[in-house]
């Protein structure tokens, strides 16, 4: 078998893995979008779909990781190809965890709905944080698809907006709970939801960091943002 044929087979395997990862990412996006629907109006059918899709995400994680391991064992890739495979495995893990957060949000919103206390807490900032988390995850997956390091850097910058909305929600929630102790239980449930949206944003940032690792060969997970921007965008 010619080297050219072997190379084309390897490229096809890499493309398939990237497609499967992006397919998994699309499912996670739909999970998060569904939690935003539940924030507006709880629907048990939507919550049930989130639970069912979580099991599908778990299967996809295992299947993609198995195929990644097979490609590494068969092809013994080096340099950027090896970085791609290693980073893809970590991205799959982050996607599965983001899907876990969506399931936890649905479970917590079901509890709030059962209590009949949803209207006692204003959730404007919480909805904003959830929409930002969904947007930033979509952009991270797009950056992965295009291997766009500039977009990845911008995602890491924009994630701070989610932290700002989270902080604003927490501060107002504390004030509301001080003024009306009857809202404390529901407020704590919503605080859990807010933290889950923040974690989803963190998982999106992790994916963006792995895009930079693949393209630049640079691990930027603990690099100060000003240094990261200078080092990644200067070339």
N, C-alpha and C positions, 0 to 999 in steps of 0.2 A: 504494500500500500504506500502511495507516495506521501512525501512530507506535506505537500499541498493539500492532499485529501484529508490527512490527519488534522491539519490546521483548520480546515473548513468544518470538520466535525466538532472540533473543540469550540470554535466560534459559535456554532449552532447550539452547543450545550450551554454556553454562557448566555446566549440570547434567550434561550428557553428559561433558564433560571431567573434571569432578570424579569422576564414576562410573568413568571409565577409569583415573584416577589411583589410586582406591581399589582397583580390580580389580588393578592392578599391585602395589599395596602388599600385597594379600592373597597374591599369588604369592610375593613376597619373604618374607613371614612363613612360608609353607610351606617355602621354601628353608632358612630358618634353623632351623625345627623339624626338618627332615630332617638338618641337620648335628648336632643334639643326639642324634638317633637313632644317627648314626654314632659319636658319642662313646661311647655305651653299648655298641654292637656294630657293627663295620664290616660293611656290606652293599654289594656292588658294584652291585646293582640300584638301591638308593637313591642311591648316588653317581652312577650314570648318569643318573637322573632329574634330579638337580641340574644336571648338565652340559646336558641337553636344555632344561630350563627356563631356564637362563641365556641360551640363544639366543632363546627366546621373550621374555624380558625386554628383550633388546636391540632386538627388533623393536617391542615395545610402546613403548619410549622414543622411537624414531624416529617412529612413527605419532602418538603423543600430541603430541610437539613440532611435527610438521607441522601438526596440527590447531590447536594453540595459535597458531602463526604465521598460519594462515589466518584465525582469528577476529580476531586483532589487526588484520590488514590489511583485513578486510571491515568490521569494526564500529568500529574506531578508539575503543576504550573509554577512559574517563578514571576518575580517582579510584579508589575501591575495586575496581571491576571490572578496571581495569588492574593494580592491585596483585595481585589474585587470579591473573590470567593469568601475570604475571611470576613470582610465588611458586610457582605450580603447575609452571612449567617447571623451576625450581630443585629443587622437591620430587621431580620425576621423575628428575632427575639423581642426587639423593641415594639414591633407591630403587634405581636401576640400580647405583650403587656399592655399596650394601649387598648387592645380589644378587651382585656380583663377589666380595665378601668371603666369601659363603657358598660360592661355587665354589672359592675358594682354600682354604677350610677343608677341603672335601671332598677336594681334591687332596692336601693335607698329611696328612690322616688316612689316605688310601690308602697313602701312603708309609710311615707308621708301621705300618699293618697288614702291609704287605709285609715289613717288617723283623722283625716278630714281637716287638717290644719294648714294646708298648702297656702291659703290666702293670708295667713298671719305674718308672712315674711315676704318682703319685696325682693325680687331676684333679678333686677335689671342688670346689675354688674355681673351677676352669675351667668346670665344668658350671653352677655358680651364676651366673657371669658371663654365660654363654650364655643361660640362662633369663631373666636380667634384661634382656639386650639384646632378646630376643624380646618380652618384656612391654612394654618401654618403646617399642619400635617400634609395637606394636599400639595403645598408648595415644596415641602421636603421630598415627597415622592417624585414630583416633577423635576426637581434638581437632580435626583438620583437617575431618572430616566435620561436626562440630558448631560449628566456629569458636569453640572454647572456650579463651579466653585464660588462665583460671585453671588449667585442666588443663595447658596448655602450660607455664606457669611451674612447676608442680609437677614436670613431666617433667624440666625443666632442673635442678631440685634433686635429683631422684632418680637422675639419671645419675651422680652422685658415688658411689653405691653400687657401680656397675660398676667405677669406678676403684679403689675400695677392694678389691674382690675380685681385680681384676687385680694390684694391688700385693701382696696377700697371697700370691697364687699365685707371683708372681715371686720373692718373698723365700724361700718354702719351696723353690722349684725350685732356686734358687742353692745353698741348703744341701744339697739332695739331690745335686746335681751335684758339689759339693765332696767329699761323703762317698763317692760312687760314680761315678767318672769314666766308667764304661761307659754311664751314662744321659745323658751330655752331648748326643749327637746327637739322641736322642729328645726330650730336654728342650727343645732349641732348636726342634724342630718344634712341640711343644706351646706354646712361648712365642709362636711365629708365630700359632697358633690363638687364643691369648688376646688378642693384639693385634688380631686381626681382629674378635673379639667387641667389643672396646673401640671399634673404629672404627664398627661397626654402631650402637652406642649413640650415638656422635657424630652419625651421620647422622639418627638419630631426633630428637636435640636440634635439629639444623638444621631439620627439618620443624616442630618446635614453635616455633622462632623465627620461621619464615615465617607461622605462624598469627597470631602477635602482629603481624607486619608488615601482614598483610592487614586485620585488624580495627582496629588502632590507628594504622596508618600510621607506625609507629616501627620503625626498624632497631635491634634489640637484640643483634646478633651479638657485639659487643665491650663490652657494658655489664656492669659489676659486678653480681653477683646481688642484693645488697641494694638497689641503686638500681633494678634491673629490677623486682623485686617491688613496690617502693613505687610506681613510675610506672605499671605495668601494672594493678595491682589497686586503685589508689585511686579509679578512676572506675567 
